[in-house]
Amino acid sequence: MIRFSLRIPADPHEQVTARAAADRRSLNSEILHLLEVALTAPRPDAGSPGGDPVSPAPLRGKPDSSPA
């Protein structure tokens, strides 16, 4: 397991701490649980064009002015 420091604002920390207490988990276990849930949930844009995480996002800004 990898160990690292995480800095978060007080409000989200309080929310996660309260959730951990309600779920009878340690703060570390609660954060791991929330990450697992978030990473396994279907992405809301998965069904839309360009929502495939493998395909790159469309470019924004000026169109290419070079000849095709």
C-alpha positions, 0 to 999 in steps of 0.5 A: 500500500502506498502512503502519502499526505493529503491536504483538503479544506476543513469542510470536506474533511468534516463531511468525510469524518462524519460519514466515517463515523456514521458508517463505523469506519476509520477515516482512511477506510472511508476515503478508500471506500469513497474512492472505490465507489467513485472509480467503479461508478459508470461515468455520466458522459460514457454514452455521449459522443467523445465520452469514451475515456480512451479517445482524446477530448476534442480540441478547443480554440482556433481551427487548424489553418494548415492545408489538408 
